[in-house]
Amino acid sequence: MSDRITVEELAELMKKAAGVTVAPDELQRRSDSGFDSFGLDSLGLLGIVGELENRYGTPMPPDAEKSKSPRQFLELVNSALLAGA
C-alpha cells in the first residue's frame, strides 16, 4: 500500500464503495469532470472517504467528501496522505 491514491485505485473504490463502474483511463481523461457526470453522488463519495479512512487508519481532510472532480479529490487526499507520512 502506497501513500498515494492513483486513478486506478479511485476507480476501484468508486466500484467497491458506491457501485459506480468507470474505467481508469476514462477517469484519467475526464479527471476535471464532476463526479456527478460519472454517476457518483455525495453519499457515494462519503463511502469512498470512509473506505480510505479505514484503509489508512487516519481521517481524511474534511473537504474530501465535498470534492467536485476526481482531480480535486486525488489532490486533496494525496496531499493529506503525504503530510501524514
Number of C-alpha atoms within 10 A of each C-alpha: 6 8 15 15 16 14 19 15 12 19 20 19 21 21 17 15 17 19 13 17 15 16 13 17 12 12 20 16 9 16 18 13 16 17 21 11 10 17 14 17 15 15 12 21 22 16 17 22 22 16 15 18 14 12 10 13 9 13 14 19 17 11 10 19 19 13 19 17 18 21 18 17 23 19 15 17 24 18 15 18 19 11 9 9 7
